[in-house]
Amino acid sequence: MSNASAYKPSAYPAAETALLLLDYQNVLVNMIQDQAKKEKLLKSVKTLLDTARESNATIIHCLIDTAQDPPAANKAMELWYTVHKPMLESMPDMGAEHAEIATKKSDGGAGHESVSLRLPGYRSVLVAEGIVPLLRDTLGIKHLILGGIATSGAVLGTAIHGTDLDFVVTVVGDACWDPNQEVHNALIDTVIPTQAWVSGVDEAVRYLST
């Protein structure tokens, strides 16, 4: 790889690529009322996940730790205590990762697939303890492929943070969802491409396969 192509996703093989699955937890997936959109999203994510499982790409399920509270200074604190925490305490399954996407119980997240938890209120999954040293120093990852909920939350936060940490970042548009479709479109079409790459599922599959 030449320095001239170091900014391109195609410069990195699957062994230097990580698929980060952001917040596909039931409480967020269930927000998608349009069944066709939900099925399309889940199909896209499963395609990426199945491909990565068959290659030597790294897979990290990045989730909000719903058993913890946000930092005291985080603006999400009030909403967390008044809305989210009571709901999650009464329906704990809502905090679980969607069953179609979750880590296979048979391997317990072994091998190249694992789970990373972060405190509520943080947008970037890269603030989770140990995740950046794991990716960069232990695994030698240089390229991150992202999909998640919401586009304006974890996806945007992680994409910007990732590029600031000198990872090449690819956001898979069909694997992302936001409750505001106009915001989703603006981020995928205009905002995120200023710093990261945006791809379709087929293109991302190629990155995960080579």
Secondary structure, DSSP 8 states (H G I E B T S, - for coil): --GGGTTSGGGS-GGGEEEEEE--BHHHHTT---HHHHHHHHHHHHHHHHHHHHSS-EEEEEEE-TTS---TT-TTHHHIIIIIHHHHHH-GGGGSB-TTTS--TTTTT-TTEEEEEE-TT---GGGSTTHHHIIIIIS---EEEEEEE-IIIIIHHHHHHHHHTT-EEEEEEEEEE-SSHHHHHHIIIIIGGGTSEEE-HHHHHHHHH-
